[in-house]
């Protein structure tokens, strides 16, 4: 009886150890944090400022102090990010291998009409597609993409930009996108309402009037008159 009990305990410990190590269908070795469209926009901006290079099939690996991705690998590098000094880990998230595969998997998408700027929603981190290529919309009519060997990562306008036009936008299923509330991109504050960041307007929230410019950036905030009077009377 004692030997059977010891055997059961040993078996239980081995199963728990395997699960903790991510074996036999267990969880990945590194837990994935929640990923967002705004987070992706900030990530590709970081990649652009760090001058990442293009390499087909790469997804952010470090080579001689420089990171490399291809166009879809730039997006994967965010989903699989493990830190500034380590390589991304593909085990952290399942995602289609190519840009066209990402588009096929997307449930929310639309066509970009170059005579109508509103055809591209004001949402940080949308994926932009053209045949054979993908990039990331970072707001303010700007896209960032890693294009080709020697051309590498670039930032350019969507409307009034390069000759090769983006044809489609879509939401990556692995990301969550803002519906309402404040969001931070490039250390600037934006406010989302009904799924898009607001532009050229004011919003009164909890006794404060917020002013947003034509790019959606918060430029001023002040208490309402009622809030100011209430504060002064305390």
Secondary structure, DSSP 8 states (H G I E B T S, - for coil): -HHHHHHHHHHHHHHHHHHHTT-TT---SS-----BHHHHHHHHHHHHHTT-EE-TT-EEEEETTEEEE-HHHHHHHHHT---TTS---GGG----SSHHHHHHH-SSEEE--TT-GGGS-S-TTEEEEETTEEEEEEETTEEEEE-STTT-EEEEETTTT-SS---EEE--TTSB--SSEEEEETTEEEEEETTEE--SEEEEETTEEEEE-TTS-EEEEEE-HHHHHHHHT-
